[in-house]
């Protein structure tokens, strides 16, 4: 798939990705206020989905525990700021560090199992993390959550002044992190490491027979995937100022799975478009259905459920997976 | 109350829990054993069983036992029909691919939750127990209904065991579980066996729910905790092993009952989940299972 590309395809790949990044940067000047906020949020959540895609899409491991990495980033960054007044920048690094360390630990344990057992083990570790966020309610305030004040979300170093309650600052930071994430997944997808991951996904026995240390490669994949998810979590608390146990619940492990499936697993652009599409789809259908059936108490869960079933039945390759299959064979 | 009676009470509560859990986990284990798929929506079949039990019990007036018995018969039948339809419409079309099935049953989980929220609402409702008889122990009185739940569960599990080991249907199911291709070659309609097993698994969850609903109210989000607990039971017991499932349900149910009486329930759940995850990591075949073929 992403093996040996001609120089022309190479140009197309870079052009497409830089084009999207440039488009998103330009979008902030034309988007109305509401959609500006939406796209900023979608870019942060897409970062989460891109992390999930490294493990699920490229390595073929279905985890139902990624909410714990996101939450580790969220709380790892947010709690030191809230309780100890730590500066946001080192707190951001602490958040990423917590998530990465957790991913390394969970990966080392969970990768002893395979297939369905891997999914159940990751689900259980995530459930432990969720219960812990409730149990430590004195620090986290559980479901109710904590809100960071404006003062706690300002980064001031020398002449640089970043106020993350400001709409434009928030957009640019979300955009920068998203672009870095997209660049990293593109590099992984096209690297030797990425191709080993795909080989493991396609046939682990064969990859091992060819002399690859499949365990080490899978562990690296879990760790990178968790680190990206944690970065998204740490960014979320800084940019939007809220952390709560909901982000550690099973639902936040299922959402990145849905976004990646919709956009196309093992495609670099899929996670972003999956997140974007699902956000507007859920919102529009929610409004339309609630206007049509005002007493039906419809909320997002029904739409998420129907989307998952329809995707599995009729659209298993997702948006970019299908585009790659039909038209653009060179898509990474 | 002194420590001894307190412990007895905790054990009894744990046994009730174990009785319900064993039934539910048996359904999950059966589906995994025969079909080799994980049904993430199993907890929602439990929830549906409880919600429908409430609905059926409100249809009739008179003695509460009439409504309860009606629910005990109809609720599993309706849930079984829903599961059968889901199997035919979704699982069969994705050819029981393990990962696609997980995603599809997650979707089913949300759809069923939404349906319950829409038609049943966000409130919790109780079902009146069929009888109110208190068994007087030397230290405290104990609900006769709860003891009846334990007995009913033992009867149902024995019945399932008899069906599995003594009847033609059970033989067909075990043959499919043991070797799908050979079973097919011998003329067993594997496809229909799958649909039947999926419905049967859901019905076991629904029966468990009808039994519990006079003790615990019906609510549209009640499926998540039992789902995780059944996962735990099925894993500890060894996937697809009936005896292991029952033993593990006893172990988990009673220890959960005892631990939550004496410690914070959140901490108890946390430690139990962590412990089970570790069992799965270091002894994937379960505590009582044998290594996979």
Interface residues (C-beta under 8 A of the other chain):
Chain A: X62 X64 X109 X110 X112 X113 X115 X116 X117 X119 X120 X121 X123 X124 X125 X127 X128 X131 X132 X134 X135 X250 X254 X257 X261 X296 X297 X298 X299 X301 X302 X304 X305 X306 X307 X308 X309 X311 X312 X313 X316
Chain B: X38 X90 X93 X94 X98 X99 X100 X102 X103 X104 X106 X107 X108 X109 X110 X111 X112 X113 X114 X115 X117 X118 X121 X122 X224 X228 X231 X232 X235 X264 X266 X267 X269 X270 X273 X274 X276 X277 X278 X280 X281 X282 X284
